[in-house]
Amino acid sequence: MISQVLSAPWRLHDFAPGEGLAAGAHTATFDDHAWTPVPVPGDVHRALISAGRIAHPFFDRNEPGCAWIEDREWWYRLTFDGPVPG
């Protein structure tokens, strides 16, 4: 049995609802180089805070400025080599 650590390098990107699948974000050939590198385990809010895309929603009056996150479709990606069926 072969095991592989799947902790890095995960990437995160948002799409309008339904656009991720239509854009082919699930395909192996999809270009994800512009996506945000993120730690896993983790969550979208923490990843966006770390990347400087949002201010922390629990400080001051930042929460309304983060409401757009709930209206987006979020995709995580990781590329790795797996066993070849055969």
N, C-alpha and C positions, 0 to 999 in steps of 0.2 A: 504494500500500500504506500502510495506517495502522498505526502502532505505538503501544504504550502501555506505560508502566512499571508493573509489577505488584509493586512492592516494599512498598506500604503502602496502606491500613491493614488488615493481616491480623488475624484474631482466632482464638482457640483456646478450645476447650471440651472437657470430657470427659463421656462417657456410660458407663453400664454396657454391656458387649458386646451389640451388636445394637440398642440403644436409639436411637442417633443416626439411623439410617435410619428406624426406626419413628416417631420424633418429627418427621421431615421436615426434618432439619438441612441437607439438600441442596437444599431448595427456595428460590426467590428471596424468598418471603414470610416465611420463618422469622425470628423476632426474635432477633438475635444481639447486642443491645446490652449484655447482661450478660456477654458473653464477654470473655476477657482479651485486650487488644491485645498483639500480639507482633511482633518483627522477623522478617523472612524475607530471606535464609536464616537458619535457626536450628534449635533442637530443643526438644522438650517440656520437658526438665529445665531448660535455661537460661531458658526462658520462665517457668517456675514459680518459679525462684529469683528472677528479676527482679521478678516480681509479688508476692513475699513469701509465696507459698503453701507453699513448702518451704524447709528449710535446705539448704545445699550438701551433697550426699550424700557428698562426699569429705573433709569436715571432721569431726573428732571421731567420734562414733558415730551420725551422722545417716543412714547408708545404710539401716538397717532401717525407719526412719520414712518412707522414700520408696518402699518396695516396692509400695505400693498403685498406683503409677503404671502398672506393668506389667499390672495387672488391669483397666484402663480402656480404652475406645475413644476415641481422640483425633481431633478434627475441626479442621481449619483452614478458615477462610472468608475470602473477599475478594469484595467487590462492585465491579464495574466495568462500564462501558458497552462493549459489543462491536458489531460490525457487524450490521445487521439483514438477514437473508436476504431475497432478493427477486429 
